[in-house]
Amino acid sequence: MAFKLAHILSTSGLQPAPLVPWPVRPELIVKDGTDSQASGLDGGEPDGMAAQTARRTRAGQFKIADALTLDRLSEVALSGSLDQVLISPDAALSHLPVTDLTSDDARRVGQGIDLQIEEASASPWANGQAVRLRNTDGRLIAVGIYDEGRRTVHPQVVIVNT
């Protein structure tokens, strides 16, 4: 590509502008699941331009600064202190709204049965909203999807069978 550009410039009589190093490394914020190649950050030359290499610094609410190295994780595991560094599924999904279930509701959700929602408790939820479903002990047992028309939460992912 650079050869083609140099050839075009030399035959047109135009002189290329001098290259000036760019000391700024741009930050690209992408949605979950974005492919680095599709975003032009695979190290190749998409669309005739040199690409930057990408380094993931966070995924959602999880930041690289909070990560443990594998060596540190091994140390923590050997010391029997994993519970001090592991993040519970409920905490990992804390950005989602939550519904605390009765024992009967938790049993039904554990079996994949839709949960009927009172209108008042679901008023801020949008149709299709993911909702955390917790048992009487406050443990996350499922993540469901709110159906506004039926006023139900369908257990999409059941974590434990109660």
Secondary structure as a PSIPRED ss2 file (coil, helix, strand):
# PSIPRED VFORMAT (PSIPRED V4.0)

   1 M C   1.000  0.000  0.000
   2 A H   0.000  1.000  0.000
   3 F H   0.000  1.000  0.000
   4 K H   0.000  1.000  0.000
   5 L H   0.000  1.000  0.000
   6 A H   0.000  1.000  0.000
   7 H H   0.000  1.000  0.000
   8 I H   0.000  1.000  0.000
   9 L H   0.000  1.000  0.000
  10 S H   0.000  1.000  0.000
  11 T H   0.000  1.000  0.000
  12 S H   0.000  1.000  0.000
  13 G C   1.000  0.000  0.000
  14 L C   1.000  0.000  0.000
  15 Q C   1.000  0.000  0.000
  16 P C   1.000  0.000  0.000
  17 A C   1.000  0.000  0.000
  18 P C   1.000  0.000  0.000
  19 L C   1.000  0.000  0.000
  20 V C   1.000  0.000  0.000
  21 P C   1.000  0.000  0.000
  22 W C   1.000  0.000  0.000
  23 P C   1.000  0.000  0.000
  24 V C   1.000  0.000  0.000
  25 R C   1.000  0.000  0.000
  26 P C   1.000  0.000  0.000
  27 E C   1.000  0.000  0.000
  28 L C   1.000  0.000  0.000
  29 I C   1.000  0.000  0.000
  30 V C   1.000  0.000  0.000
  31 K C   1.000  0.000  0.000
  32 D C   1.000  0.000  0.000
  33 G C   1.000  0.000  0.000
  34 T C   1.000  0.000  0.000
  35 D C   1.000  0.000  0.000
  36 S C   1.000  0.000  0.000
  37 Q C   1.000  0.000  0.000
  38 A C   1.000  0.000  0.000
  39 S C   1.000  0.000  0.000
  40 G C   1.000  0.000  0.000
  41 L C   1.000  0.000  0.000
  42 D E   0.000  0.000  1.000
  43 G C   1.000  0.000  0.000
  44 G C   1.000  0.000  0.000
  45 E C   1.000  0.000  0.000
  46 P H   0.000  1.000  0.000
  47 D H   0.000  1.000  0.000
  48 G H   0.000  1.000  0.000
  49 M C   1.000  0.000  0.000
  50 A C   1.000  0.000  0.000
  51 A C   1.000  0.000  0.000
  52 Q C   1.000  0.000  0.000
  53 T E   0.000  0.000  1.000
  54 A C   1.000  0.000  0.000
  55 R C   1.000  0.000  0.000
  56 R C   1.000  0.000  0.000
  57 T C   1.000  0.000  0.000
  58 R E   0.000  0.000  1.000
  59 A E   0.000  0.000  1.000
  60 G C   1.000  0.000  0.000
  61 Q C   1.000  0.000  0.000
  62 F E   0.000  0.000  1.000
  63 K E   0.000  0.000  1.000
  64 I H   0.000  1.000  0.000
  65 A H   0.000  1.000  0.000
  66 D H   0.000  1.000  0.000
  67 A C   1.000  0.000  0.000
  68 L C   1.000  0.000  0.000
  69 T C   1.000  0.000  0.000
  70 L H   0.000  1.000  0.000
  71 D H   0.000  1.000  0.000
  72 R H   0.000  1.000  0.000
  73 L H   0.000  1.000  0.000
  74 S H   0.000  1.000  0.000
  75 E H   0.000  1.000  0.000
  76 V H   0.000  1.000  0.000
  77 A H   0.000  1.000  0.000
  78 L H   0.000  1.000  0.000
  79 S C   1.000  0.000  0.000
  80 G C   1.000  0.000  0.000
  81 S C   1.000  0.000  0.000
  82 L H   0.000  1.000  0.000
  83 D H   0.000  1.000  0.000
  84 Q H   0.000  1.000  0.000
  85 V C   1.000  0.000  0.000
  86 L C   1.000  0.000  0.000
  87 I C   1.000  0.000  0.000
  88 S C   1.000  0.000  0.000
  89 P H   0.000  1.000  0.000
  90 D H   0.000  1.000  0.000
  91 A H   0.000  1.000  0.000
  92 A H   0.000  1.000  0.000
  93 L C   1.000  0.000  0.000
  94 S C   1.000  0.000  0.000
  95 H C   1.000  0.000  0.000
  96 L C   1.000  0.000  0.000
  97 P C   1.000  0.000  0.000
  98 V E   0.000  0.000  1.000
  99 T E   0.000  0.000  1.000
 100 D E   0.000  0.000  1.000
 101 L C   1.000  0.000  0.000
 102 T C   1.000  0.000  0.000
 103 S H   0.000  1.000  0.000
 104 D H   0.000  1.000  0.000
 105 D H   0.000  1.000  0.000
 106 A H   0.000  1.000  0.000
 107 R H   0.000  1.000  0.000
 108 R H   0.000  1.000  0.000
 109 V H   0.000  1.000  0.000
 110 G H   0.000  1.000  0.000
 111 Q C   1.000  0.000  0.000
 112 G C   1.000  0.000  0.000
 113 I C   1.000  0.000  0.000
 114 D C   1.000  0.000  0.000
 115 L E   0.000  0.000  1.000
 116 Q E   0.000  0.000  1.000
 117 I C   1.000  0.000  0.000
 118 E C   1.000  0.000  0.000
 119 E H   0.000  1.000  0.000
 120 A H   0.000  1.000  0.000
 121 S H   0.000  1.000  0.000
 122 A H   0.000  1.000  0.000
 123 S C   1.000  0.000  0.000
 124 P C   1.000  0.000  0.000
 125 W C   1.000  0.000  0.000
 126 A C   1.000  0.000  0.000
 127 N C   1.000  0.000  0.000
 128 G C   1.000  0.000  0.000
 129 Q C   1.000  0.000  0.000
 130 A E   0.000  0.000  1.000
 131 V E   0.000  0.000  1.000
 132 R E   0.000  0.000  1.000
 133 L E   0.000  0.000  1.000
 134 R E   0.000  0.000  1.000
 135 N C   1.000  0.000  0.000
 136 T C   1.000  0.000  0.000
 137 D C   1.000  0.000  0.000
 138 G C   1.000  0.000  0.000
 139 R C   1.000  0.000  0.000
 140 L E   0.000  0.000  1.000
 141 I E   0.000  0.000  1.000
 142 A E   0.000  0.000  1.000
 143 V E   0.000  0.000  1.000
 144 G E   0.000  0.000  1.000
 145 I E   0.000  0.000  1.000
 146 Y E   0.000  0.000  1.000
 147 D E   0.000  0.000  1.000
 148 E C   1.000  0.000  0.000
 149 G C   1.000  0.000  0.000
 150 R C   1.000  0.000  0.000
 151 R C   1.000  0.000  0.000
 152 T E   0.000  0.000  1.000
 153 V E   0.000  0.000  1.000
 154 H E   0.000  0.000  1.000
 155 P E   0.000  0.000  1.000
 156 Q E   0.000  0.000  1.000
 157 V E   0.000  0.000  1.000
 158 V E   0.000  0.000  1.000
 159 I C   1.000  0.000  0.000
 160 V C   1.000  0.000  0.000
 161 N C   1.000  0.000  0.000
 162 T C   1.000  0.000  0.000
